[in-house]
Amino acid sequence: MLLLVLGLVLFLGVHLVPTATDLRHGLVTRFGENAYKGVFALISLAGLVVIVLGYHKLQVMPGKNPVIWDPPAAMRHAAHGLMLLSFIALAASQIPSRIRTTLKHPMLVAVKLWALAHLLVNGDLGSMLLFGSFLAYAVYDRISVKRRGALGPLGAKTGGLGADILVVAIGLAAYGLMVLWGHAWLIGVPVANVSVAQ
């Protein structure tokens, strides 16, 4: 559990730096934009690796990851729906479109939907800590970017109907690939053939 917590502190901690504008500005002024971005990326990567290792360790060590609650099987329907929307929001974060304009910060929307979906179907302590932390971070960061007036990497760019169709198509394709084989390959847990009646 300690390894997972350490990873979350590293990854989410460094992602909180941009929410403190004075701190970020001070670091960029002192070390330069490129150095700041480089260190940010390195700490993020290190945190992500530690999170993966810590979470995996909890899943394979009996007795180290207690089950807090047993999610009802019907929650899988809700989780799939939320994940579909999450992939569409993720696609919108990279493509100027009316969907992106409406969501304002689609990457944070995607993270919130992803975290909530996984909280609905995972009742073990490690999962609750992992996905709960990301959900809390995304909510906090959304409040922060609204307060700061941050527009995100795409700025104020927008698009029309064609861009919206492209966003939805990419989101649907990515969701389909993840359900059919991606989740099993990346995470080791298949979701395509899991019966909701179990």
C-alpha positions as CSV (number, residue, x, y, z in Angstrom):
1,M,0.0,0.0,0.0
2,L,2.9,2.3,0.8
3,L,4.3,2.0,-2.7
4,L,0.9,3.0,-4.3
5,V,0.6,6.0,-1.9
6,L,4.2,7.1,-2.8
7,G,3.4,6.9,-6.5
8,L,0.2,8.9,-6.1
9,V,2.0,11.5,-4.1
10,L,4.7,11.8,-6.8
11,F,2.3,11.9,-9.8
12,L,-0.5,13.9,-8.4
13,G,1.8,16.1,-6.3
14,V,3.7,17.3,-9.4
15,H,0.4,17.8,-11.2
16,L,-0.7,20.2,-8.5
17,V,2.2,22.5,-9.1
18,P,0.5,24.2,-12.1
19,T,-2.5,25.0,-9.9
20,A,-0.2,27.2,-7.7
21,T,0.6,29.9,-10.3
22,D,3.1,31.7,-8.1
23,L,5.0,28.5,-7.5
24,R,5.0,27.5,-11.1
25,H,6.1,31.0,-12.2
26,G,8.9,31.0,-9.6
27,L,10.2,27.6,-10.8
28,V,10.1,28.6,-14.5
29,T,11.8,31.9,-13.7
30,R,14.6,30.2,-11.8
31,F,15.2,27.1,-13.9
32,G,13.7,28.0,-17.3
33,E,10.6,26.6,-19.1
34,N,12.4,23.6,-20.7
35,A,14.0,22.5,-17.4
36,Y,10.7,22.9,-15.6
37,K,8.9,20.8,-18.2
38,G,11.6,18.2,-18.3
39,V,11.6,17.7,-14.5
40,F,7.8,17.7,-14.5
41,A,7.8,14.9,-17.1
42,L,10.4,12.8,-15.3
43,I,8.6,13.1,-11.9
44,S,5.3,12.3,-13.6
45,L,6.7,9.2,-15.3
46,A,8.4,8.0,-12.1
47,G,5.1,8.5,-10.2
48,L,3.2,6.6,-12.9
49,V,5.6,3.7,-12.8
50,V,5.5,3.5,-9.0
51,I,1.6,3.7,-9.1
52,V,1.5,0.7,-11.5
53,L,4.0,-1.3,-9.5
54,G,2.2,-0.5,-6.2
55,Y,-1.2,-1.3,-7.5
56,H,-0.1,-4.5,-9.1
57,K,1.6,-5.6,-5.9
58,L,-1.6,-5.1,-4.0
59,Q,-3.6,-7.2,-6.5
60,V,-1.2,-10.2,-6.2
61,M,-0.5,-10.2,-2.5
62,P,-3.2,-12.0,-0.5
63,G,-4.5,-10.1,2.5
64,K,-2.8,-6.9,1.7
65,N,-5.8,-5.4,-0.2
66,P,-9.0,-5.8,1.8
67,V,-12.4,-5.5,0.1
68,I,-14.3,-2.6,1.5
69,W,-17.5,-3.2,-0.4
70,D,-18.9,-5.6,-3.1
71,P,-20.1,-3.6,-6.1
72,P,-23.4,-4.9,-7.5
73,A,-23.1,-6.5,-10.9
74,A,-25.4,-3.9,-12.5
75,M,-22.8,-1.3,-11.9
76,R,-20.9,-2.7,-14.9
77,H,-23.5,-1.2,-17.2
78,A,-22.9,2.3,-15.6
79,A,-19.2,1.9,-15.8
80,H,-19.3,1.0,-19.5
81,G,-21.4,4.0,-20.2
82,L,-19.1,6.3,-18.3
83,M,-16.1,4.9,-20.0
84,L,-17.6,5.4,-23.4
85,L,-18.1,9.1,-22.5
86,S,-14.6,9.3,-21.1
87,F,-13.1,8.2,-24.4
88,I,-15.1,10.7,-26.3
89,A,-14.0,13.5,-23.9
90,L,-10.4,12.3,-24.2
91,A,-10.6,12.6,-28.0
92,A,-12.2,16.0,-27.6
93,S,-9.2,17.1,-25.6
94,Q,-7.0,16.8,-28.7
95,I,-9.3,18.1,-31.4
96,P,-10.9,21.6,-31.6
97,S,-14.6,21.0,-31.7
98,R,-17.9,22.1,-30.3
99,I,-17.8,19.2,-27.9
100,R,-14.4,20.4,-26.6
101,T,-15.8,24.0,-26.3
102,T,-18.8,22.7,-24.3
103,L,-16.8,20.6,-22.0
104,K,-14.2,23.4,-21.6
105,H,-11.6,21.0,-20.1
106,P,-12.3,17.6,-21.6
107,M,-9.2,15.9,-20.3
108,L,-10.3,16.6,-16.8
109,V,-13.8,15.4,-17.7
110,A,-12.3,12.2,-19.1
111,V,-10.3,11.6,-15.9
112,K,-13.3,12.2,-13.7
113,L,-15.5,9.8,-15.7
114,W,-12.7,7.2,-15.8
115,A,-12.1,7.4,-12.1
116,L,-15.8,7.3,-11.2
117,A,-16.4,4.3,-13.6
118,H,-13.7,2.3,-11.9
119,L,-14.9,3.2,-8.4
120,L,-18.3,1.9,-9.3
121,V,-16.9,-1.6,-10.1
122,N,-14.0,-2.0,-7.7
123,G,-14.5,-2.2,-4.0
124,D,-11.0,-3.1,-2.8
125,L,-9.0,-0.6,-0.8
126,G,-6.2,-0.2,-3.4
127,S,-8.7,0.6,-6.1
128,M,-10.6,3.0,-4.0
129,L,-7.4,4.8,-3.1
130,L,-6.1,4.9,-6.7
131,F,-9.3,6.0,-8.4
132,G,-10.6,8.1,-5.5
133,S,-7.3,10.1,-5.6
134,F,-7.5,10.7,-9.3
135,L,-11.2,11.8,-9.0
136,A,-10.4,14.2,-6.2
137,Y,-7.5,15.6,-8.1
138,A,-9.6,16.1,-11.3
139,V,-12.3,17.9,-9.3
140,Y,-9.8,20.1,-7.6
141,D,-8.0,20.9,-10.8
142,R,-11.2,21.8,-12.6
143,I,-12.0,24.3,-9.9
144,S,-8.4,25.6,-10.2
145,V,-8.4,26.1,-14.0
146,K,-11.8,27.9,-13.8
147,R,-10.4,30.2,-11.1
148,R,-7.2,30.8,-13.1
149,G,-9.0,31.2,-16.4
150,A,-6.7,28.6,-18.0
151,L,-7.9,27.5,-21.5
152,G,-5.8,24.3,-21.9
153,P,-3.4,23.3,-24.6
154,L,-5.9,24.0,-27.5
155,G,-6.5,27.6,-26.3
156,A,-9.8,29.0,-27.6
157,K,-9.8,26.9,-30.8
158,T,-13.2,25.4,-31.7
159,G,-14.7,23.5,-34.6
160,G,-17.9,22.6,-36.4
161,L,-20.0,19.5,-37.0
162,G,-17.3,17.6,-38.9
163,A,-14.9,18.0,-35.9
164,D,-17.7,16.7,-33.5
165,I,-18.3,13.7,-35.7
166,L,-14.5,13.0,-35.7
167,V,-14.3,13.3,-31.9
168,V,-17.2,10.8,-31.4
169,A,-15.8,8.4,-34.1
170,I,-12.4,8.4,-32.5
171,G,-13.9,8.0,-29.0
172,L,-16.0,5.1,-30.1
173,A,-13.2,3.4,-31.8
174,A,-10.8,3.8,-28.9
175,Y,-13.5,2.5,-26.5
176,G,-14.2,-0.5,-28.7
177,L,-10.5,-1.4,-28.9
178,M,-10.1,-1.1,-25.2
179,V,-13.1,-3.2,-24.4
180,L,-12.3,-5.9,-27.0
181,W,-8.6,-6.4,-26.2
182,G,-6.8,-3.3,-24.8
183,H,-7.9,-3.7,-21.2
184,A,-6.9,-7.3,-21.1
185,W,-3.6,-6.6,-22.7
186,L,-2.7,-3.5,-20.7
187,I,-4.3,-4.3,-17.4
188,G,-4.6,-8.0,-17.5
189,V,-8.3,-7.9,-16.8
190,P,-10.7,-8.8,-19.7
191,V,-13.9,-6.8,-19.9
192,A,-15.4,-7.8,-23.2
193,N,-16.7,-11.2,-22.1
194,V,-17.6,-10.4,-18.5
195,S,-21.3,-11.2,-18.0
196,V,-23.3,-8.5,-16.2
197,A,-25.3,-11.3,-14.7
198,Q,-22.4,-12.6,-12.6
